[in-house]
């Protein structure tokens, strides 16, 4: 599976927004760009898609910027990734495509394995809220390393 910078940056920016908005306060994209080391023009493109998907709201004027359209607990990482047109697929072929993974008419021998793994990844991301990310409540190896001080 390959998750491009588009999906990673969208999740990072949304987590930053959730961590810094404080109530109804809007967060300028320039602030997110500086904190997360992401190009401002790239963030503008991502946030246009996030706004179109109903995940963020734009606020104009002095003190303007963006804020979450819903609570951080109600926004899930799979939604964010999908909003920026990122896919979470580990197979090369498209569903119902005439050509399989091998470029021929059949699927590769390990197709079912890769397809199941992709479904597990999607299910995991669909259960991790933005609030979980901000509060570092993700269970797994990296959480264990943080606890051990690594």
FENDAZI-V143257 format. One record per backbone hydrogen bond with DSSP energy under -1.0 kcal/mol. CO is the residue of the C=O (numbers start at 1). NH is the residue of the N-H. Records with the same first field share a line. If there is no record, write none. Layout:
CO: NH  NH
//
This chain:
4: 8
5: 9
6: 10
7: 11
8: 12
9: 13
10: 14
11: 15
12: 16
13: 17
14: 18
15: 19
16: 20
17: 21
22: 25
27: 66
28: 32
29: 33
30: 34
31: 35
32: 36
33: 38
39: 43
40: 44
41: 45
42: 46
43: 47
44: 48
45: 49
46: 50
47: 51
48: 52
49: 53
50: 55
51: 54
55: 69
57: 67
59: 65
61: 64
65: 59
66: 27
67: 57
71: 74
72: 131
75: 130
76: 80
77: 81
78: 82
79: 83
80: 84
81: 86
82: 85
94: 97
100: 103
104: 100
108: 111
110: 114
111: 115
112: 116
113: 117
114: 118
115: 119
116: 120
117: 121
118: 122
119: 123
120: 124
121: 125
122: 126
124: 127
125: 78
128: 77
129: 133
130: 134
131: 135
132: 137
133: 136
140: 144
141: 145
142: 146
143: 147
144: 148
145: 150
146: 149
//
